[in-house]
């Protein structure tokens, strides 16, 4: 599939079949994320894959209950991927301090997008989720309190066939060419 067709096919999936996802497929998605560029090649990410149904349900309950229940659709996914934001390299951290841009968040966004695009290529559906109970997830997974979870990715085979229509601004509304 060419790249623009892949991008057109990729969408946030909120309904999954119970069919398990093989670890070979998951690993290809993680490999795509691993190859993502990052500021000063700092690669500030770690991925915790949860595909055991019992553990996934416990993490899902911790992540998506109470005021976070609008993201509870993710509990139907057979896989949750916890994206840990690691510290950037010294050079990238210095750049963050000088410029005021959190490069590690840009980096995990790029890595996450690589992962979900590979998942789309594999016939999987995904959703990048930022609304979840981070503290409860860290407690459930026994992660240090200083660790940062900025994204959870739900993954599985989509319940609905085919991509939905994308409602996007027209290109002329988002692009301009510099004129002298």
C-alpha positions, 0 to 999 in steps of 0.5 A: 500500500502506498503511504497516502493510502495507508494514512487515509485508511488509519483511523481511531478504532473504538470497537474491537473483536475479541480475536487475539493479536499475535506477538509477531504482529505486535513486535512488527508494530513496536519495531516501526516505533523503535525506528522512529526519529527522535530529537538528538536520537534520544529515543525517549520511550519504552513500550509495555505490551499487555496482551494477557486478558486478565492483566489487561482487564486489571490495567483497563479497570485502573486506567478507564474508570471514574472520570476517565470512563469516556476512554473505557472503549479501550477495554474491549481491545485485546492489547493495550500498549503503555507508552512510557516517556523516558528522559531525553538525552542531555542535548535534547533536554538542553534544547527543551530548556532553551526553546521551551519545547518538550521534544520528548513528547514530540518524539513519543508522538512520532513513535506512536504514529509509526506504531499505529501506521504499522498496525494499520498495515497489519489490518489492525485498529488502534487508538492513541489515548491520552485520557486515563488515570496515570496514577492508577496505571502506575500502581497496577503495573508497579511502576515508579511514581516518577515514571511518566505515561503520556499515551496508552494505545489500544490495539486489536482487530476492528469490529467495523469494516472499512474506514469512516469518512475523514472530516478534515479542514481543506488543504487551503485552510491549513497551508500557505506558501511564503511570498516575498 
